[in-house]
Amino acid sequence: MTTIAVTGHMDLTEDSVPLVRAALDELLKSYDRGELVGISCIAAGSDSLFAESVLAVGGRLVVVLPSQDYRQAKVKPHHAETFDRLVDAAEDVRVMPHATANRQAYESANRALLEQADRLVAVWNGEPPSAKGGGTADVVSEARAAGLPVDVVWPVGAARRG
């Protein structure tokens, strides 16, 4: 059994989505279908693309929601259908013990992902952490500090919005 967690940018450009999805599919296809567990917060962007790739290669999906109000408070209308489909497809849905989605809830969810994972997939452009913290680069740093192997996925042509 191999459990792979994900972290990554939410703000991928529209043209980047198929590039990232193909790179994730390629990375995950080497795992035995019955032995792969993907763990994700299924946020828009990288988290959901990873979850879809895990399911596409026959792996099992575990969802970690940062807070009890995450679906209502943070899932935007354009992502709701994908979010709900992934929750329904998950083998297990774990809700962190936070009433509201905030920095503490996200950090707690990221810790839970890393604690349960054998590896981390980071859909990451390699840029250093932002001043506000808690982003993809921070999760990669935490994983590396804990000795967790990290696979960085950032295909040629991938970009962030803005």
Secondary structure, 3 states (H helix, E strand, C coil): CEEEEEEECCCECCCHHHHHHHHHHHHHCCCCHHHEEEEECCCCCHHHHHHHHHHHCCCEEEEEECCCCHHHHHCCHHHHHHHHHHHHHCCEEEECCCCCCCHHHHHHHHHHHHHHCCEEEEECCCCCCCCCCCCHHHHHHHHHHCCCCEEEECCCCCCECC
